[in-house]
Amino acid sequence: MVGRGIGGGDVCSGEVIESPRTALEEDQMIGDSSISKLEHGMNEDVSTLPLGTSKSPEAEAPAESRMNGSAEVEQIAELASRIHEAVKHVIVGKDGAINLAIVALLCRGHLLIEDVPGLGKTTLAKALASSLDCDFGRIQFTPDLMPADVLGVSIFNMRDNEFEFRKGPIFTQVLLADEINRATPRTQTALLEAMQERQVTMDAKTRALPDPFLVVATLNPVELEGTFPLPEAQLDRFMLRISLGYPSLEEEADIIERFTAGGRAPETPAVVTREELLAAQNLISNVIVEPSLRDYLLSLVAATREHDALHLGASPRAAIALYNAAQAWAAIQGRGYVLPDDIKRVAVPVLAHRVMVSPQAGLRGRAGDNVIHELLETTEVPIER
């Protein structure tokens, strides 16, 4: 079945983790306006580009290649715009958080939404799932949840005199793992293979998960009773972590207006088919990343492994996630090439939850977000000369 309604849930607004020195507008709407900017930008001279950016590699490519690249970017941006507008039926404000959720979707990554109760974590996850014409499943994580409740179980069929496997709720295309930190470490570990390898191994048999497969998990970081911290291996499986915040006065007034009016609560329409989503996911790798920007990205990741305040740096999986996320962010902004600002924009959501602050730095109040912000300030950005 396709989850089209949002049902009851949290109020729906939030603020994404900010990244420093970002020249792009965080809440920029994507769509036709982005595409026109791309077409205009391909004719710009290097001298007119912002500091810290380089001329588009597409400008030096053959005309046919530029046309094909532009068509692919337009396809991705248009699909992202449809999802964005559909989610906005129930989510008030915070376009940046929605765009980052779309980045995870386009990159076949998993999304962790972390914040205090009542800010719309579950609503955002359900709205994103409802915008897709894909199968949707939900697991409410509790301390008594067992791995078999997630993955499935083999039951003896007396008629056929053999065991048959009953698939668990993880065999879906979009899975909402609600309050994932309420499950025991044993149950959390059951997700590791599924999230990384898109498969489930039970009773010595491996079963593939549907394609696409996306886990959207919610987490309450302030409530400690009856919760279990996510291990580093589990956190590393999430491509992006976003944190929702309190809405502005205007946004909260809009929330009250939408959800207290008579009749049914607003719903998210399904606007993207499975085939369209898979096609867009396959095009993300075509977004160009210049060697100098790749080296800049790798310098950021390497710096996390050498920083005095960090006990554990980012993994190679984090470097791949940052590379892909920058490509997707550029694509939904309507560009077929990555700029340094794209890397900066996604660095904190991709890296901050993957690093471990040393005990001494933690006592001084430092967190992973602060360290990534610092590294973005101090790491040299490649400049066209």
Buried (B, 14 or more C-beta within 10 A) or exposed (E): EEBBEBEEBBBBBBBBBBBEEBEBEBEBBBBEEBBEBBEEBBEEEEEEBEEBBBBBBBBEBEEEEBEBBBEBBBBBBBBBBBBBBBBBBBBBBBBBBBBBBBBBBBBBBBBBBBBBEEBBBBBBBBBBBBBBBBBBBBBEBBEEBEBBBBBBBBEEEEEEEEEEBEBBBBBBBBBBBBBBBBBBEEBBBBBBBBBEEBEBEBEEEEBEBBEBBBBBBBBBEEEEEEBBEBEEEBBBBBBBBBBBBBBBEEBBEBBEEBBEEEEEBBBBEBBBEBEBBEBBBEBBEBBBBBEBBBEBBBBBBBBBEEBEBBBBBBBEEBBBBBBBBBBBBBBBBBBBBBBBBBBBBBBBBBBBBBBBBBEEBBEEEBBBBBBBBBBBEEBEBBEEE
